[in-house]
Each structure stands twice: as structure tokens, then as C-alpha cells.
């Protein structure tokens, strides 16, 4: 468990883990790989947040009930089928 709390490869007991940490933190190739992975994770998280916001908006519009499902989908930026599914879940 000691190695997983270390931030410096030199402080680690297990050579294999220390070597991997050195690769990803100290080599140009490893740093580029980690930057790409972190950027992909950031984009995925952002997209998830945007989608969650759109779903919440659609749910509020469904609760209001003044818009057609088509307009709800258009304004929320969701496919019509997804808005229909949200409505069905709300009714259940």
C-alpha cells in the first residue's frame, strides 16, 4: 500500500511500479500519453455535464407542459426519442 501513497518513484518499493511512474512522469513519450488521457477524460466529463444539463432542462420543460415534445427536444438539444423516453419515465 505504501507505493500507492507515493508521488515520487524513488520512494517506491516495487520496481515495476516505480518504472511505470517514471515513464509517465519523466519521459517525453509518457508525458504526452498522460496529457492525451487527461484531455480525453476532461472532454468526456464536459460532454457528460452538458448532456446532464440538457436532460434537466427537458425535464423542467416537460413539467411545465406548455411546449410540444418536438419543441422541447429542439430547445434542450436532445433527440425527440430521448424526450419521449423522459416523458414516459415521468409518467411511470
C-alpha positions as CSV (number, residue, x, y, z in Angstrom):
1,X,0.0,0.0,0.0
2,X,3.0,2.3,0.6
3,X,3.7,2.7,-3.1
4,X,0.2,3.9,-3.9
5,X,0.6,6.9,-1.5
6,X,4.0,7.9,-3.0
7,X,4.2,10.7,-5.6
8,X,7.9,10.2,-6.2
9,X,9.1,7.0,-7.9
10,X,12.3,7.0,-5.9
11,X,10.3,6.4,-2.7
12,X,8.6,3.3,-4.1
13,X,9.4,-0.3,-3.0
14,X,8.2,-2.1,-6.2
15,X,10.5,-1.6,-9.1
16,X,7.9,-2.3,-11.8
17,X,5.5,0.3,-10.4
18,X,8.3,2.8,-9.9
19,X,9.4,2.3,-13.5
20,X,5.9,3.0,-14.8
21,X,5.6,6.1,-12.7
22,X,9.0,7.3,-14.0
23,X,7.8,6.6,-17.6
24,X,4.6,8.6,-17.3
25,X,6.0,11.4,-15.2
26,X,9.5,11.9,-16.6
27,X,9.8,10.7,-20.2
28,X,8.5,12.8,-23.0
29,X,6.5,9.9,-24.5
30,X,4.9,9.1,-21.2
31,X,4.0,12.7,-20.5
32,X,2.4,13.0,-23.9
33,X,0.4,9.9,-23.3
34,X,-0.8,11.1,-19.9
35,X,-1.7,14.6,-21.4
36,X,-3.8,12.9,-24.1
37,X,-5.5,10.6,-21.5
38,X,-6.3,13.6,-19.2
39,X,-7.6,15.7,-22.1
40,X,-9.9,12.8,-23.2
41,X,-11.2,12.5,-19.6
42,X,-11.8,16.2,-19.4
43,X,-13.7,16.2,-22.7
44,X,-15.8,13.2,-21.6
45,X,-16.6,14.8,-18.3
46,X,-17.6,18.0,-20.0
47,X,-19.8,16.2,-22.5
48,X,-21.4,14.3,-19.7
49,X,-22.2,17.6,-17.8
50,X,-23.6,19.2,-21.0
51,X,-25.9,16.1,-21.6
52,X,-27.0,16.1,-17.9
53,X,-27.9,19.8,-18.2
54,X,-29.9,19.2,-21.4
55,X,-31.8,16.4,-19.7
56,X,-32.6,18.5,-16.7
57,X,-33.8,21.3,-19.0
58,X,-36.0,18.9,-20.9
59,X,-37.4,17.5,-17.6
60,X,-38.3,21.1,-16.4
61,X,-40.0,21.8,-19.7
62,X,-42.0,18.6,-19.5
63,X,-43.1,19.5,-16.0
64,X,-44.2,22.9,-17.3
65,X,-46.1,21.2,-20.1
66,X,-46.6,24.2,-22.4
67,X,-44.3,23.0,-25.2
68,X,-44.7,20.2,-27.6
69,X,-42.3,17.3,-27.3
70,X,-40.7,18.4,-30.6
71,X,-40.1,22.0,-29.3
72,X,-38.9,20.6,-26.0
73,X,-36.3,18.4,-27.9
74,X,-35.3,21.3,-30.1
75,X,-34.7,23.7,-27.2
76,X,-33.0,21.2,-25.0
77,X,-30.8,19.9,-27.8
78,X,-31.9,16.3,-27.4
79,X,-33.3,13.8,-29.8
80,X,-37.1,13.6,-29.8
81,X,-36.9,9.9,-28.9
82,X,-35.0,10.8,-25.7
83,X,-37.5,13.4,-24.7
84,X,-40.3,10.9,-25.3
85,X,-38.5,8.5,-23.0
86,X,-38.1,11.1,-20.3
87,X,-41.8,11.8,-20.5
88,X,-42.6,8.1,-20.2
89,X,-40.3,7.8,-17.2
90,X,-42.0,10.8,-15.6
91,X,-45.5,9.3,-16.2
92,X,-44.5,6.0,-14.7
